[in-house]
């Protein structure tokens, strides 16, 4: 039996999928959740203890720590799948020899580096004007010189909407500027959308489109990733748009497949968009398994890990139309929260009872499905209200 290592910020859902396939499963993750499946070979960076804080993710997370934690697994496994938070490019130095075991994309600098990505696509696709900046003065100067536009500032390499702010929020940039490089990007006000695409050699297949949710959809003043609703249609898009939904879906399909082919990406990938009256803007490509993972499995009735692995081996599995709507919503703690057990069957990534989740850190995830979108929306609303009473 081949040995498979899953490594990333949170491997819970992928481990559950791997256990249904013919692999001996290994896992190294940052988060340690109470609902993580029991497997023999599993490690985590975060060790939750009653009455102890789980800390602040963006200050404490480092992919190299995950590689160090994985050292005893790296030599013995046959395959490695990096999940969100770990890149093939993180396998450097003494870890570089393990890149050959990776099932996924290796050469992703032109995608992962947002400024390089912008320069690669700006002549072919509608995309926000983007500048690379070295300091806050340069960023402010860009904003001053374009009074008719609003800009955002975000890490040149990063995901999940962390450290992404409107440019008038200078403090965040100054606090973190020593940790990474930055881009200033034209702020596109509109509806956030996403496509899930499988890639093999010289071919790409859009398998589903979704409404991508950020904190701004729930009245917050930041851009953190909150979840997805799929499949995308006139109900799940949650707003009126200025074109027929089928026309939008076809446009998303064509652009997402073209991008995956252009960058020669394999396996499971995501393409993020923003739609407004001016058109469909390409925002970024995520060259790995995405946050839509469990929603895709619920809606399409497939094993997304199997789909990813087979695509990496140049095979596209047969995928039909979605039979369910699926809704994922990450709940971030509004204040420091001491977790109490909730008897709900649609919550995941739950902390251990008694541990303290700090303000604005991920507390848990709601994932639900239904064939009726209005019923699904109501289920999510009721679960959210129950969780709110924890505070």
N, C-alpha and C positions, 0 to 999 in steps of 0.2 A: 504494500500500500504506500503510495507517494505521500510525502510529508509536506504540508502547506503551512506557511507562516503568514498570518495577517498582522500588520503593524500599522498603528495610527492613533489618532486622538481617542477614538471610541470604536472598538471593533465588535461590539455586542451583536449587532444585526448580521454582520458578515459571518461571524462565528456560527450563529444559528443556521445560516444558509449552508455553510461548509459542512456542518454535521449531517446534512442530508445528502452529501456527495461522498464519493469514495476516496477520502483523504484522512490521514492522521493530522489532526488540527493543532496548530500552535498559535499562540496569540501574545502580542505585547501591545499594551495600550496605555494611554495617559490616565484616563478615567477608570475608576473601579466602581461599577454600579451594582446595586443589590440584586438586580435581575440578570446579571451576567451568567451565561450557561456554565455548568460545571464541566471543565475539561482538565485533563492531567497536566498539560503543558501551557500554563498561562501566567503572565506577569503583568503588573501595572505599576505605574509611577506613583499614583495617588493612592494612599492607604487611609481610608476613612475610619475615623474613630469617634465614638460618642462624645459629644460636647466639644469636639475640635472642629476648627474651620477647614474647609477644603481649599482655601486660598483663592488667589486671583489668577485665572488661567493665562491671560496674555502677558503677565509678568513672570510666570513660573515655567511655562511650557517651552521646551527646547527639543527638537527632533533628535539631536545627538544623544540626549539622555535615553531616548527610546532605543536607539541603536546599541548603546552601551548595555542597556538592560537585556537586549536580545542576543548578546554575543554567544551565549552557549547554544542558541537555536540556529544561528546563521550557518554554521558548518554542516549541521545534520539534516536541514530541510532540503527538499528538492525544488520548491517554488516559494517565492515571496510576493505578496501583493501589498504594496503600500497604499494605505487609505488616507483620507484627508489628514493633513498635518505632516506628512512625510513624502518627500519627493525622491525620485531616482537620483537626482543630483546631490542629495544628502549623503548618499553612499560614496563618500570620498575617502582618501587616505587608505587606512587599513581595511575599510569597508567596501572599497571600490570593486574588489574582485567578486563581490556578491551580486553586482548588477546583472550578471548573466543569468541569475535565478529569478529575476523579476518578471512577473506576468503583468505587463502594462507598458506604458510609454516611457522611453528612456531619454530621447532627445526632445526636451520640451522647453528649452530656454526661450524660444521665440513666442511661446504661448504663456509661460509662467511669468516672464518679465513683461509687465503690462505696457511699458513704453516701447519695447521692441515689437510687441504684438500690434500696437497702434500703428507703428510705421510699416508693418507688413500688410495691414489690411486697409489703410486709410484711402487708398486709391480705388479700391474695389467695393467696399461696403460702407454704408452709412454708420458712422461711429463718432463718439464725442471727441472734440478737439482735446489733445493731451500734451502736456509739457513735462519734461523731467526737471526737477529743481534740486538744488543743493542746500538751500537754506530758506528760512521763513521770509526774509526780505525779498528774495526772488519770487516767491509765491505771491506775496502781497502786491508786488509790482505788476504781475500778470493780471490780477484782479482789478487793479486801478486802471490799467490800460484798456480794459474791456468793460466799461460801465453797463453795457447792455446785456451782459452775461453774468451768471452766477457760476462759481467754480467750487469743486470739492477737492479735498486733499486726502490722499490715501497712500498706503505703502505700495511701492513698485512691485513687490512680490508679497502676496498675502491673499487670504480668502476669508469668507464668512462675514465680511463687512466690518471686521474689527479695525479700529483706528481710522475709520473713514468718517470725515466730518466736513460740513460746509466750511469754506475757507475762512470765514470770519471767526471761527473757533481756533485761535492761534495757540492757546495753552497746550492742547493735546499734541500739536506738532512739536512744540519746543520741548516738552517732557520726553518725547520718544525719538527725537531726531537722531540721536546717537546710535539707535538700535537698527535702523534700516534706512534705505533710500526712499525717496518719495516722488509721486507724480501729482501734478495739478491737472484736473480733468473737468471739462465743461459739465455742469450739472444738467442732466436731462430729466425734466419733470414728466413723469408718465407712469404707465403700468408696467411692473416688472414681470418678466416672463422667462421661461426656460425650456430648452429642448434636451431630451435624452437621446443619445446617438450611440450606436454600436459601430465600431470601425474594424475593418479587416484590410488587407493589402489592396489598395486601389479602389476600395468600395466603402461606402458608409450607409447606414440605415437608421433613419429617424424612427424611434419606436414609440415615442409619446411626447406630447407637449404639456406644460403645466403653468399654472399661476404661481410665480415665485413670491413669497411673502418676506417682507423685512419689517423691522420695528416701526418704520414710518407708517405702515398700513394699520398699525394699532395705536397711532397718536404719539409715538415716541420721537424724540429729536435725534435719532441716530439711524445707521444703515445696517444694523446687525441682521444676519440671516435668521429668519424665524420659522420658515417651513415652506410647504408647497401644497397646492391642491391640483389634482389631476384626475382624469384627462381635462384638458382645456376646452371649454365650450362657452356658449353665451351665458350660462349660469355661473360656472366656476371662475370666470374672469373677474367677476364681482363689480363690474362697471360697464357702462355703455362705451362702445368704440365706434370709430367713424368708417369702418369697413366690415363687410360680411365676415363672420367667424371662419368660414371655410377658406376664404381668401387669405386670411391671416395665418391659418394653420398650414396652408400650402407654402406660403412665403417662409415661415419658420422652418419647415421641412427642407426646402430648397437651400436656404442659406446655411442651416446647421450642417447638412450633409456636405455642402461645398467646402465649408471651413474644416471639417474633419478630414476630408480628402486633401485639401491644400496643405495641411500641416502633417499629413501622413500619420494620423493617430490611430491607434488600435484599442480594442477593448471598449469599455464603457466610458463615455465622455459626456460632458454637459456644455451647452452654449447658453449664455445668459443675454437677454435682450431687455430694452425698454421701448415701449410703444407710446407714441404721442401723435399729435396731428401732423407732424412733419415726417413721420415714417417709423420704421422699425430699426432701432439702433442696436448694433452689436456692441456689447459691453465687454465680455470676456469669454474665454473657453476654459473649462476645467477638465484637464486631461486625466481623469481618474473617476472611480466610483463616486457618485454624487449623493447629496442629501435626499434626493428623491428615491433612494434605494428601496426602502420598505414600501413606499407608496406604489412604485412600479410593480413590486411583487404582489401587493394586494389587488391592484387594479387589473393587471394583466395575467395573474395566475402563473407566474414563471419564477424560477430561481435566478435572481439577477447575478449572483456570483457565478453560476454555471454559464450564463450568457456571456459574462465578461471573460471567463477563462477560455471558452470556446472561440470567442472572437480574437483573443490574443493568439490562439492557435489556428487562425484563419478560417473559422467556421462561424456562420451566422445561424443561430437557432431560429426555428419557426415561431413567430410571435403574432397572435391574433389581436383583435380589437379589445379595448378595455371593457370588462364586464361590470366594474364597480367604479364609483368615485372613491378616491382616497385622499385623506387630509392629514397632514403632519403639522403640528404646531409646537415649537420649543417654548417652554415657559422659563423666562428669566426671573430670578428673585427680585422683587421690588424693593425689599430691604433684606437684611441678614435674616435667614429663615432656618430654624431648627426643625428638621424634617420629622413629621409624624406619619406613620403608615396610613396609606389611603387604600381602601378596598374598592379599587376601580380596575376594570379589565382592559382599559384602553390607554394606560400610561406605561411608559418605558423609560429606561435610563434613570431609574429612581435611586436616590441616595440611600445609604444605610440609615436606619432609624436613629435619630439623636445627633446626626452630624449637622454641621452648620454650613449652609451655602451663603456666600457673601452676596451683597447687593449687586445686581446686574450680571451675576454669573448664571450659567444654565442650571436650572433646578431639576427639570424632568421634561419628557416629551410626550405629547398626546398624539396617538396615531389611530385613526378610525376609518372605517369604510362603510359605504351604503350604496345601494343602487339608486336611491333617491337623494339628490343633492340637498334639498331643503331639510330632510331628516338628518343628513350627515352634519350639516351646518349647526343644527340644533343640538346634536350630541356634543360637538366640540364646545359650543357655548356653555352647556350645562356642566361639562367636566371642568372647563376653565373657571366657572363660578365656584365649584367645590374646592379647587386648588387655591383660589383667592382667599378662602377662609383659613388657610394655614397661617396667614400672616397676622 
